[in-house]
């Protein structure tokens, strides 16, 4: 892909690009370069949680371009007619979901768009733009969920959207790395002032919170991802993707363990 901002690149085409590095791949590198190489060569399989998150994103960010179909509750997939009906739906290329997934996604959407801050952040902006850029000889890409008034808004579904719960998710899933990576990418084409996470729980009562990560954490995450990418370039050069240590490692237990 060319290094530029794409306003109409489909999600499938964006993810199909194998020549650029995404923040998801960088987060795999934080586990090991071997994990990153496997992830690059083997597309992830959608889970129930991912499916719900996809529908939630679609309803909130692009409600005028629905990319899913709801399976009729009375369809019997054990019958010839039921199988034919499902096959016809699959021909559309859209995600096929169950009614309960749609119902949950609607409640999540209502929660996010009813939140006084989240609703303002997610209105009158631009969703799902794709940006490609090259730095230090390595092409990179990002696809911010939403961009408004020089701000990036990232929409998340979570088991626990409380401040402490989402703070743990940031550490566990590398959302600080994602933010630093996205800010740097978007800044190649547009200005970035702030980065907000809108987080909605995927279980009742489907509460929503809006969060920012303190600057010092993002500064550390930026250095971390830059170091990871430098190591990735060495992996590409020598076609060697190391995993865990080949030596015995002495462990310290987490601070919370007593």
N, C-alpha and C positions, 0 to 999 in steps of 0.2 A: 504494500500500500504506500501511497505517497505520504510525505510528512505534511499533514494539514488537518483542518477541522472538517469533519463530515457531518452534515446535518440530516442526511437521509439514508445512512448506511444501516441495513437491518442488523438485528442482534445476532442472527445466525452468521451473516457475512463477517461481522466483527470478530466473533469467536472462532471463525474458520481460519483466520489468518495465523499461520504458523511461523512467520518470519520475525515477529515482534514479541516483546516480553510484556506481560500484563502484571498487575499487582498481585493477582492470584498466584501466578507462577513464582513471583518473588517470595511470597509467604511460604510456599512449598520449599524454597531454598533455605528458609530459616530452619526448617526441620532437617533437611539434608539435600545436597545436590542430586543425590540418587532419587529421592522422592520427586524432585522437580523434573528430572528427566522422564520419569515414569508418567507424571501428570501431563507433560507436554506431548508424549506419544500416545496416551490413552485418555480420551475424553471421559470426563466423570459421568457416572450414571445418576440420573435424577432420583432423588429420594422424596418421600411424602412431604417432608418439611420444605425442601427446595421447590416442590410443585406449588405448595401453598404460598410461598414467598413470591414466586413468579406471577401468580394470579393477583396477589395483593399489589405488587408493583404495577401490573398492567392497569388495574382498576384506579389506582391513585394517580399514576403518572401519564398514562395514555388511554383514558377512558373512551376516546373516540376511535381507537384502533384496537379493538378486542382481538386477542390472539389465542383464544381458547374456546372450547365448546363444552357444554355441560351434558354429561351422559344422562339420558332419560332414566328416571328411577324405575320405570316399569320394563326396561329392556331386559331380556333374558338371554344372556350370552351363551347359554347351553343349547339354544335353538338356532336353526339355520337362519331364520329371519333376524334374530338378534345379532348374530355374527356379521350378517350382511349390512345391518344398520351401522354397526361399529366401524366396519371397513369403509363404508361411505363417508363417515365422519373423519376417519384418518386420512382420506384422500385430500382433505382441505389443507393438510399440513399444520393444522392448529393443535395445540395441546388439548387432550381429552381429559376432563376431570369429572369427579363424582360430585353430586349435589352438595354433600357435606363440606367439601373443600371450598366450593363457591360460597356457601353460606358463611363459613368462617372468614373467608377473604372479604366478604361484604361488611361483616362486623368490624374487622380490622380497619377497613377503609373508612368506615363511619367514625371510628375512634380517632384515626389520624387527622381526618378533615374536620373533626369537631374540636380538636385541640386548638386553643386560641393562638398559640405561637406557630405550631406546625401548619395550620391551615393557611396562614399568611406566607410562610416560607414556600409552600407548595402551590401557590397561585401566581399566575401571570409570569411564569418563567418558561424555560425550554428544557424538555426532557430528552434523555438518551442521545446526546451528541457524542460522536466518537472522535478522538484526537490521537494522531500518530506523530511521533517526533523521534529524532535520533540524537543521542548524547554519548560521547566517548565511543563512537563507532557502533553502538548497539541501538537498534530501533525498539521503541517502546510504544505502548498504547494504553489508553484509558477511556472509560465510557461513564462519565458522571451521570448519576440518576437525574439530577435536576440542577439547573444553573439559573440564578436570578439575582439581578442587581450586583453582579461581581461576586456572588457567593455560591458555593457548592453545597447542595443539600443531598445527603446520602440517606436513603430510606432503608431501614432494616426491620426485619421481623425477628423476634427473639422470644425465648422461653421466659426470660425475666428482664423487663424493661426498667426496673428500679435503678437508681444511681449506682448502688453497689453491684447489682447484677450485671448491668451493662459495662461497668468498669472491668469486671472479670472477663466479659466477652471480648472487650478490646484487647486484653492481654492474651487470651486464649486463641483468638482468631486473627490477630495482627491488624486490627483496624487502624492502629496508629501508623503502621507502615503504609496501609492503603491511602490514608489521608495525605501523608507526605508525598507519596508517589503521584497521586492525583493532582495535588496542588502544583507540583513541578510540571506536570504534563499540560494542565490547563493554562498555566502561565506562559506557555510557548505560543498560545493563540489568543488568550484573553487574560484579563486581570482577575486575580483572586484576592478577596479581602478576608472572608471568613469561611469556615467549613463547619457545617452543622450536621449532626446525626438526628434524624427523626426515627424513633424506635418504638415499634408497636408489638405488644405481646401476641403470640399466636394461640393463646389459650384464654378462656374467660377469666377475668372480665375484659380482656383485650385493651389494657391500659396503654397509653402513649406517653413517652417522655422525649424531651429535646435536649441534646447534650453537645458540649464542645470539649475537646481534649486540651489540656494546658499546653502552652507553647513549648515548654522545656521537654515534654515527652515527644512532641512532634520533631523537635530538633534532633533528639537522640534517634528517633525512628528514621529520619532522613539519612543520617550517617550510617545506620545499620543497613538500610536497603542499598545504599551506594556501595558499601563494602561487599554485600552479597552479589551485586551485579558484577563487580570487579572479579570476584571469584568465579562467577558464571562464565565470563569471557575466557578465563583460563580453562574451564571445563570444555568449552567449545573448541578451543585451540588444540587441546591434547586428546579430545574425545574420551575424557575420563571424568566420571561423576561420582565422587566419594560419598559414602554413607556415614555410619557412625565410626567411632574410633576403633582401630585394630588392637588397641592396648586395653588393659584393665583400667577402669576409671573409678576412683574413689568418690563417693557421692556425699553431698550435704543434703539433708532433708529440708523441705520447705519451712519457712519461718513459722507458718501457721500450725505445723505439726508439733504436738507436745506428747 
